[in-house]
């Protein structure tokens, strides 16, 4: 590997790295830079890229918060984009990005803060200059401080009733109080306004001080991606980022033990808001980032996650104790330490027998020790990591730069792409050290989660108010786990037969041919049983295939009983497939089985070599499922739990479901499903399954590295296996289910769904307004749906352009200026070919007030278009055209786009270029006319 070192008198660049390791099929070009101010940069170029993107990652997160101002790192993330000395207007960046077909965002984690955007490549240089100046001379305007504190508080309140956030903070708050990981990183009004005022702290001065103390060029990693040449990108970066100041700050490293002596051998009984039964066991482990090539925790996590025969999960499942077992490390919490956790979704019996489960986990780890650390398991994982790197699908430019910027400083510049895939050095000693010194009973913390503990949970977490009770684990129980043996039911997995070995491409692109867009699907077979679409892949050139099946039968929606039986059936099949499909998943072949209002959808995707084997096995399970009474009762209870949790779901989600329910011709509501679930029996399920598969129709798409003959063969196998059981007959005409969305009568174009603490329905004049109860959140939500017209390409283009042009002003007015809530969205609502405009808010304000503010904004749109110059309109229209022609960077996403055309029964596979031609004809007056009507 060669690294170009520049002469010492060069004042801007320290080194250029043109040897970044990439996969053999990766056509993108990469260059690493180190600027003299310490910024590390990766440039990415390819002439076919239709979107530019950039991200800066700053190696300081909320673990750097001072004790007296928790949440200030997150607050700084919000304030940084509010103008710079060179570009002082506070929404100049967001408006520039939005008007040029892009998006921007940022996040704060424990170890880092990441700022990122994408945009039309033609204006990348200008965007980078605005972006860079946030890190050179940010204003932190006093006029923005209070408003952005409200924005941070709105974000905090959004998650105030989220069990994931509540329990995560409760875990932190019960750590060693001297450790920075115990702090409250999100921030809210109390931590950023009330407490600082009481302590005499000027929050803006504290913000500026935090920026001065922690933001420095030598802690920044920059990624820039575009269709410009690498030399042009290098010029852009040097021009814009050379003046970012380097304060020569040291890298942060945090104390190695956040648990402390009093935090180990403890159990916390936690009360969730939603119906949930879980257990989480955690241990502190070393930070292995510096020896990432051996990653010893991977070996242990792989075995605990295994779902095949003789695994921990298969045994616990057979005992009726669990629904799911997952082990993981937090993705680089912070330099200095990490935490390994096992999370278990429990059954009712599992919650009662939690001690037995913990004991079995230690028995399984004893088996791992006794069997010896197997190098072949490590090598199998190493080989699959290499295959995943070699044939990795590209992310969107936005996601790619964001993720790469986050990990540049974790690896050498040469290894910045490959580092997270590299599993090279087998270190048996480190694996044993983890098992013998870290993952031991005397160093664990247990969290037991369930509403059953509400009567004993007398303690309350400070920030989210989570109820819990802390106890020390008994020494007898700890000793029992320390001295446990193992059981014969636990064995190491066998070698994985699903690992692919053939990566040949069937469709080789000729050297002289230029493929500019993915090939469109064509219908290759249609009869009374199925309609099969197929398209080969010559664009992405990956050894992967995507098989989609939509099994339609109107029986599933005939009443609430059948709809809920369909859901339970899908859960039963998925549950029964776990031991079979887990090895396939580890080998890069995946499946998704889901219940819909029209039947069942099956998608199988990944490496194509052995995808047909998985298809056959899944179909066999669909047809020959033998329902176990215990698993039926467990999964029925699990589905009931999900239905109960609907009323504690996030308000915006409830509102969106409400809109769909109100405008769908056939849809059963949550309460109707809940009222019938207890009456469903095993006999009912057997009858349902037989009836479901007696007659149905299939729409299918086969896409990727398969031939047309293989596609027909897979469909033939599908049909044959059902016919062998005397199933899969054609639907009778009366059984065809027409998917319809209700058109509202003239004059009733506005359909509003309110979520708050009341429960009633109101009809206001010629508009509909519906209000319903949410039991979990303190915030309200409103979903305004303005129904417009039926689907045509012209209508599609017009409404999408309209929404594109109002999005930035909607966000700026309702969120940035009025601070109505953290969630402010506007968009196109498309259901079954009926289009409308939607505006969604989640806020502490009453829905009636939110509705009033939305109405005022809607009334202002005409003036907004009237005052827009024709040049500005054409600029935004052309930016949207470029955006609409963007090609998915991931083959999987492109397959999903094709599939959505089939499941919606629109079949317009060449929609983007057709829409772009229509968009070019629109003038500003067309949008005004659309608004007026």
N, C-alpha and C positions, 0 to 999 in steps of 0.2 A: 504494500500500500504506500502511495506517495502523497506527501503533503507539501504544497508549495510554500516555502518560507520567503517572505518579502524582505527586502533590505531594511536595516534598522533605521534608516533615515526616512522611511515612508511614514507619514504622519497620520494615516487614516487606517490602514489595514495592517494587522499583525501576521495573518496567514490566510491562505486560500486552500480549501480542501476539495479537490476534484475527484476523490476516490471513495465517496460515500457508497457503502455496500448496498446494492439493490438486487431484486430478483432478476432472473434471466429474461423474464417476459415483460419487465417494467420498461415502458417506452419513455417515461418521464426523465428529464435531465435534472441533476442535483448538483449543488455547489455549497460547500460550507465556508463561512467567513468568521473570522474573529476581528472585530474592530478594535482600534487602539484604545477606545474607552471601555472595553471589556464586554460589549454585547457579542453574544454568540448568535450566528444567523445561519439559516438554511434557505437557499433559494431553489425554487422548483419551476421548471419551464417545460412547456410542450406546445407546439404551434396549434394543436387542435383544441386546447382548453378554451371553453367558452365563458369561463367565469374566473375572475381574479379574487384572491383572498389573502389576508394577512392576520397574524396573531403575535402579540407580545405576552410572554409569561414572566412575571416578576416573582422571584423566589422568596416571597414572604406572604404568609396568609394569616389567618386569625390566631394562630399560636403566638404570633408576635404582638398581639394586643397587650397594652399595659393593663395592670390589674384594676386601675381605677376607671378605665373607659372600655369595657368589653364591647366588641362589635365595631371598633373604629376602622379596622382593615376593610371590612365589608362596606362601611360608610364611605371610605375613600374610593372604593371601586365605583360607587354611585356618583361621587362628586367629580371624579377625574374628567369625565366627558362633558362637563359643564363649562367648556370654553378654555382658551389659552390666550396668552398675550398676543400672539399673532392672529389667532382666530377667536375673537372674544364672544361671539354670539353663542348662547348656551345650547341651542339646538342646531347649530350650523353643521356639525358632523352628521347627526342623525338624518337631517334633511337631505344633505348631500348624498349620503348612502342610499336612502330611500328613493330619491329622485333618479338615481342611476341603477335601479334594479337590484339593490343589495339589501343586506340585513346586518345588524351589529348586535353584539351582546358581550357579557362579561360574567365571570364567576369568581367567588372567593372560597378557597378550601382551607384546610388546616395548614398546608405548607406553601400555598402559592395563590397568586391572583392572576387571572388570565383575561386578556382583552382581545376581541377578535371581530372580524367583519369580512363580508364578501361584496363584490361590486363588478360593474362592467369594466373589463380590462382597459378600455380606452381612457378611463379617467383614474387609473390606479395611482399614477404618480401624484396627482393632486390629493387623492385620498390618503396616501401615505404621509404626505406632508402635514395634513391636518392631524392625523393620528399621532405622528411623532411629536408634535408640539405639546400634546398632553403630558409627555414625559420630559419635556424641556422646560416649559414655563406654564404650568397649569394655574388657573386663576383662583379656584376655590372661592368663588364669589360669595360674599356674605348673604346676598339676596337668594342664593340657592340653598343655603344650609338648612333652614327650617323645612323647606319643601322636600328636600331629599331625605331628611330625617323621617318625614312622614312616609316617603317611599320605602325606606328600610323598614319602618314599622308596619306598613301594609304588607310587605313581604313576610315579616314575622307573623302577622295575624293570619295570613293565608294558611300557614302551616301550624297554627296554634292548636288545631284539633286533629292534626295528622299524627297517627300513632307512631309512624316511622320517625318523625322529627321529635315527638315528645319523648319516646323511649331512648332515642339516641342522646338527647341532651341529658336525660336522667342518668344514663350510663356515665356521661362525662362529669356531671355534677357530684356523683358519688365517688369519684376518683380522689387521689391524694390532692388536697386543695393547693399544695405548693407547686404542683405540676401544671404547666401551661395548657395541657390537653383537657384540664378540668373546667376551662373557662367557657363562657357563653359567647360564641363566635358570631351569631346572626346579628345581634344588636336590636334594640327597639327604642321607643321614646324614653323609657325609664333609664336605660343604660347610656343613651346618647344625649339626653336632655335633662331629665329630672335629677338624676344623681350628680352629673357634672355641675349643674347649677347649685345644688345644695353644698357641693364641695368647693365651690368657687372656681371651677374649671371653665374656661372659655373653650367651647367645643371646636370652634374654628381654629383657634391657636393649637389645640391638641391635635387636630387633623393635620395642619401644616407641619407640626413637629414630627408626627408619625411619618409623613412623607419624607421629610428631611432625614430622618433616622434610618429609614428602611428602603427607600426607592433609590436605586443606583444602577448605572448602566452595567456594572459588572455582576449584577443579579438578574439581568434581563436576557431572555432568549427570544429571538425574532424569527418568524417563518413568513416568507412571501412566495406566493404561487401565482403564475399568470402565463399567458401565451407569448409574453415578451421573451426575448433572448436572455440567457443568464447574464450576459454583459450589461444589458439594459437594466435588468433588475438590480444588479450590483450597483450601478450608477444611481438608481433611485434610492437605494438604501443608504449609500454613503452621503448623498445630498441631504436626505431628511434626518438621518439618525446620528450623524457624526457629532452633533452638539449635545446629545443627551449626556448629562454630567455623570462622571465616574467618581463616586465618593470612596472608592476602594474599601467597601464594606466586606467584612468576613462572612463566609457562608454560615447560615444558622444551623446549629445542631442542638437537639433537645435531650433532656435527661432520659435515661434508658428505661425507667420503671414508673409509669403513670399510676399503677395500682397502689404502690406503697405497702408497708407491712400490714396495715389495717384493712386494705382492700381485697386481700386474698382470703380464700376459704370462706366466702360469703355467699349468701343467696338473697335475692331481691324478689319479692312478690309484687308484681306490677299490675295495675288495673288499666286496661286499654279503653278507648272510647268505642271502637268497633267490636263486634263479636269475633273473638280471636283466642286461640290457645296455642302458645308457642313456648319454646325453651331455647335459651341461648347460653352457651358455655364459652368463656373467653379466657385466653392466656396471653400474657406479654411474651413476645419473642424478639430476638435481635433484629436489627435492621441489616438485611443481607444485600442491600443495593450495591455495595462495593464489590461483591462477589456474585453479581447477577448471573454469571455463566453457569453456576451450579444450582442455585435456587433450591435449597434442600427442603423447604416447606412444601414445594410442589409435589414431591413424592407422597408425603403423608396426606395432603389434601386430595390428591387423585384417588387414593385408596378409600378414604372415608366417603368421598362422593360417589363411589362405585355403586351401581344399582343392580348389577347382575346377580346371578346365582351365587350363594354363599357370602353375600355382602352384608354389611351392617344394616343397610336399608331394607334389604329383602327379608331379613330376620325380623326386624322391628315391625315391618308391614305385615308379615305373617302372624305376628302376635296381636295385631289390631291396635298398635300403639301410636303409629305415625302416619302422616300423609306425605311428608317430604323431609329429606335430610340434606343439608347443604353445608359445606365447610369452605372457608375463604379467609384471606387476609385482606385488610383494608388496603386499597391500592396506594401504597406509599403515603401513610398518614403524615409522616414527617421524618426528616433525617434524625437518627438516634434510636428509634424504637419502632416496633410494629405490633399488631394484635392479631392473633389467630382465633377464629371463632367457628363454632359449629351451631348452626341454627336449625331447629327442628319444628315442623308444624305438627302439632299433637292432635290426637283424637281425644274424646272425653276420657277414655280409660288411660290414655297416655299421660294426661295431666295428673291423674290420680297416682300413676306409677312412675313419676319422674325419676325417683331414686333408682329404680330398676333400669331405666334407660341410661342414666349416667354411668351406672355400674357396667352395663353392657358395652358402652363406648370404651371404657378403659379395658374391658376384656378384649375388644377388637384391637386396640393398640398393643395389647400384650401379644396377640397373634402376630401382628406385624413384626414385633421384636423377635419372637420365637422362630418365625419362618426365615429370618435373615433379610437384610436389605438387598433386594434383587436388582442387579444391574440391567437385566433384560427389560424390566418395567421402565426404568429410567431411559433406556435406549429407545423403547417404543414411543415414549413421550417425546424424546428429542427428535426422532424422525418425523413425527406428526407436526411438531412445531416448525420444522424446516419446510414441510409440504405446505402448511398454512401460509408461511411467508412467501414461498415460491409462487403460490397461486392466489395470493390475497386479492380480494376485490378492493378497488379504490373507494375511498370514502368521498363524500361531497367535498369540494374545496374548503368550505366553511369548517366542516368537522376535521378534515385532514390537517389544516394548519393549526387548529386549536389543540388537537391531541399531540401533534409533533412538537409544538412549542413547549408543551408541558413536560416532555421527557428529554429534551436536548441535553440538559445538564446531568441527566442520570447515566449517560453513556458518552463515549468519545464521539466526536463529530462523524468519524468514519462509520460508527456503529449506530447512529441515531435512528435509522430505520429498522435495523435487524436486531438491536439489543433486546427488545422485549420478546423476541422469538428465540433468543439464543439460550439453549439448554445444553451446554457442552461438557462440563466437567462433573463426573460422578463422584460425589463426596459422601461415602457411607458414614464417615465419622461425624459429619455435621447432621446428617439425618438422625443418627443414633443420639447425638447430643440433644436434639430437639425432643426426642421421645423420652430421654432419661432425665433431662434437667429442666425442661420448660413446660412440656405438656403433661404435667403431673398434678395429682389431686390437690396438693398443698399450695398450688399456685393458680388455681382456677377461681373464676367468679361465675355464678349462675344467675340468670334472669328467668323467672317463671312468670308468664304473662297470661292473664285470664280474668274475666269479670268475676269469677268465683272468689277472688281475693278482696273484693270491695269491703267486706266486713272487718278485715284485719289490717287493711292498708291505712295506717294512721299518719304516715309521713307524706309530705308534699314537696315536690321539686320546685325550686324558686321561680324559674322563668316560665315554664309551661304548665305548672300546676299538676303534674302527673302524680297520682296517688301511688304509694308503694310502702312496703315494709321491709326493713333490712334485718337479717339474722345471720349469725355465724353458723356455718355448717358444723355438725357434730363431729368431734374428733373420731368417734367410732366409725362414722360413715367415711370420713377421709381415709382412715386406716384400712377400712375394708376395700376401698378402691385402689389403694396403694399396693395391696398384697394379693390382688385378684389374679386368677389364672385366665384361661380362655375356654372356649367351648368348641365342640367339633363342627358346629354349624358355620363357623367362620373360617374362610379359606381365602387365599390370594386369588385374584382373577386369572383366567387363562389368557393366552395371547389372543389378540383381537383379530378375528377373521374378517372384519369389515374394512380393515385398512386397505385403501386402494393401491394398486401397483401399476395400473395402466393409465397414463396421462396423455395418450395420443389424441390429437385433435383430428376429428373426422373431416372438418371443412377447412382446408388450408387456403389461405388467401394467396392469390397469385401476386407475384412481385410487382406486376404492372398495374394491378387493380387498386383502386382507392375506395375504401368503405368509409363514408362520412357519417352514416347513421345506422343504428341497428336495423336488421331486416324485419319487415312487417310479417305478422302471422298470416297464414292462409288456411282456409278450411280444406282439409284433405279427405274427410269422410263424414257423412251424415246419414243417419237412418232413424228408425223409430225408437232406437235405444239411446243414441248418443250423437253428439256433434263434436268433432275433433278438429282442433286448430293446431297448427305446427309452424314453427319457424326455427331455422338453423341459426347458429351464431357465427358470424365472421367478424364481428366488431370487437367484442371483448377478448376473444381468443383464450378462453379458460376451459379446462377440462371439467366443466360443471354442467348440470342439467337441472331443469325446473319442471316438475310434473304437477299440474293442477287438475283437481276434479271437483265439480259441484254437483252433488246428488240432490235432485229436486223431487219433493213429494209434498203436496198440499196437506197431507195428513198431519204433519208436524205442527201445523198452526190451526188445526180445526177447533181446538179449545185449549184452555190453560194446562190441563193435564197432559196433553200430548206434547206441548211445547216444553214443559218441564221434564217429561220423560226423555225427550230428545237430548236435553242437556245432561241428564244423569247418565244416559247411555254413552255419550261421548266421553264423560269422565270415567266410566267403567272401562271402556276400551283403552283409553290413555293409561289408566292405572294398570291394566293387565299387560300392557306393552312395555312397561318400564325396564324390565330385565333384558328384553330383546333389543330395544332401541337405544339403550345407553351406550353399548359398544359402537353402534353406528354413529351416534352423536359425537363420540370421542374421535371417530375416524373421519369426521367432516361430512356426514350424511344425516340430514335432519328431516323431521316431519312436523306438521301441525295439523291437528284434527279439531274442528270447531263446529258447534251447533249454530244454525242460523234460523231465521223465521221461515225459511223455505226448505230446509233439509240439513244436509251435512256437507262440509267442505273439507277436503283432504289435499294438503300440499306436501310434496316430498322434494327436497332440493339438496344440492351439494355436489361432491365429486360424483361423476356419472358412472364410474367403473362398476360399482356394485349397487347402484340405485334400484335396479330392477329386482334384486334379491329382497331389498327392504320393502318394495311395493308389494310383492307377493305375500310376504309375512304379515304385513299390515292388513291386507285384504282378507287373509285367512282369519285373523283375529276379529275383524268386523263381522264376518259371517258366522264364525264358530264360537263366539264368546259364551263361556259358561259362567254365569253370574254366581259369585260366592255370596251367601246371605250376609256374612259379617261385613264384607267390603261394600255391599249394596247399602247397608244401613249407615256405614261410616260416610260414604260419599253422598248419600241423600242428606244426611245431617250437615255435611260440608256445604252443599248447595243451599240448604235452608239458611245456613249462617250467612252466606253471600247475599241472599235476598233480604235478610234482616238488616244487613249493613248498608243497604241502599239509602236509607234515611239518615245515615251518618256520613255519606259520601260528600265529597267537596261540592259546594253549592252550584258552581258552574257546570259540573258534570251532570248533576241532577236536572238542571235547567235544560241542558242540551238533550238529555233523554226525554224530558217532558215535551219539547218541541217535536221530536220525532214521533212520540206516542200520539200527540194530538193531530198530526197531519198524515199519519199512516192509515191506510184503509184497513189493514189487518194487523193489530198489535195488542197484546195483553199486557196490562200494567203489573207492576211489581207485587201489589197487594193481592191481585187475583192469582198470581203464581204461588204466592206464599200460602194462601188459603187452601190450596189443593195438594201441597207437596206431601203432607203427612199421610194422606190416603193412598198414596201410590205403593203398590206391593211388588214383590218379586214376580209374581204371576203376571201382573200388569205389564212389567218390563218385558218378559218373554213374549207376550202377545204383541206388544208394540214393535219389538225388533222384527218379528216375522212379518208383520203387516207392512212395516216401513220398507223392507227390502223386496217385498213381493212385486211391487210396481214402482218404478222411479225413472227419471230421465237424467242423463249426465251431459254436462258441458265440460269439455276438457281442453287444456292447452299443454302442449309439450314444447319446451323451449331450451335451446342451448346446444351442448356438444353431443347431440344424438342425431341419427339419421331419420329420414321420413319412415323408412321401414321399421326402425326400432320403435318409433312413436306408435305406429299401427300395431306392432307386436305387443307393446305395453297395454294398449287399449283392449286388444284381443284377450290378453291374460286376465285383465280386470273383468271383462264380460264372461269369460269362460268359467272363472271360479264361482261367480254367482249362479250361472246356469247349471253348474254341476249340483247345486243344492236346490234346483228348481225355483230360483229366485230371478229377479230382474226381468220382469215383463214390461211391455210398453204401458205407458199411462193411458187411461181412458181420457177422452176429451174433457170430461167434467172434472178431471183431477189436475188439469193444468192450472198453475197458480200464477195469475197475472200480477206482477209487482207494481203497485200503484201508490202514488202520493196524492193526497187530496188537494185540489185547487180551492182556495178560499173564494167565496162569492165576491163579486165586484164591490169595492168600497170597504172590504174587510182585509186589506192587504197587510195590516200590521198585527202580528201574532206575538204576544209577550208572555214570557214565563217567568214568574217571580218565585224566588225561594227565600222564605224567612221563617219567623216563629209562629205565623198564623197558618190556618188551614182552611181556605175558602176559595171559591171561584167567583170572579167578577167579570161581567161583560160591560165594557165601556163604549157606549155609542156604537159606531160601526166597526170598532176594533175589538179584538178579543184580548183579555188579560186574565191570566190564571196564576193563582198563588198557592203554594204548598209548603209543607212543614219540612224543616231539616232539624234533626235532633242533635247533631254533633258539632256544628260550627256556630260561632258567634257572628260570623259575617253573613251578609245577604248577597244574592246574585240576581241579575236580570239578563235575560236573553231576548233581545228584540229581533224579530224575524219579519222582514218586509218581502212578502212573496211577490214575484215579478212575472214570470212567464214560463212556458214550456221550453224544453231544450231544443235549440237549433244551433248550428255553428255560429251564426250571426249573433244570436242572443248570448251564447257562451262568451264570445269575444267581447261584446259590449259590456256585460256585467263584470267580467274580470278586469277590464280596463278601468271601469268606474271605481271598483273597490281598490285597485292599485293606486289610483290618484287620490283617494281620500284617506288611505291608511295612516300616513304620517301625520296629517292634520288631526285625525281622530285621536291618535295616541297622544300627540302633543297637547291637545286641548283638554281631554278628559283625564289623562294620567299626569303628564308633566305639569301643566298649569293648574288644573283644578284638584289634582291629587285625590281623585275619587276612589282609587283602589290600586292594588298591585296588578291585578289582572284586568287589562283593557284590550279587547280584540275586536277587529272588524274583519269581515271576510265574505266569501261567497258561500251560500248554503245550497247544496245540490243533493237532492234526494229523489231517486227514481225519475230523473229527467225533469224535475221542476226546480227552477232557479229562484233564488232570493238573496237579498243582502241581509247580513246579520251583524249586530253589535252586541258584545258580551261584556258585562262588568261584574266583578265581585268586590264588595265594599262593606264598610261598617255603616254606611248611610242607608236610609230606608229605601226600598225599591221604588216607591212613588217619587222620591226625590231624584233617584238615578234616572228614572224614566223621563222626568222633566228635563234633566240636563242633556240626555240623549236627544230628546225632541228639539231642544234649542240648537244642538249641534247639527242635527239633520236639516233644520230650517236655514242654517248658515251655508249649506253646501252650494246652493245656487249662486250666491254672491261669490263664493270661492272660485267657481268655474267662470263666472262673469269677469272677475278681476284677473284671471290667469291670462297671460299673453299667449298668442299663438305659438311663439317660439318656445315658451316654457312647456306648453301642451305637447308640441311635437317632440321636444327633448324627452319628456317623461314617457310619451307613447312609444318612442323608438327604444328607450331603455327597457320597457315592458316587453316589446317584441323580442329583443335579445334574450330577456329572461325566459320568455315562453318557449324559445327554441333550444334552451339548454338541454343537453343530453345527460341522462343519469350516469353517474360515474360508476355505479355498482350494477352489475348484471342482475342481481336480485331485485333491485328497485325497478329496473326496466321490465323485468318479467311481471312484477306486480302491476305496473301500469298497463301492460297488455291485458293482464287478467281482469283488471277492473273494467275494461271495455267490454269483456265478455260477460261478466257477472251483472253488469248494468244493462246488458242487452243493447248496447249502442254500437259496438263493433267498429268504432271510428279509430282505427289503429294509427292513422297518419294525422291525428288531430293537431299536433303542434305546427307543422308547416301550413296546414289549411287555416288555422287560426291566425297565423302571422300575416297571411295575405289579406285576410279580412280586416285585421287591426290597422293595416297601412291605409285603409280607405276612410277610417273614422276621423272626423274633425271635432273640434271643441263643441260645436253646436249640437252634435249628436248626443253628447253627454248631457247637455242642458235639456234637450228634448226628452231623453230618457228619464231624467230627474223629474221633469214636469208631468210626466205621464205615469 
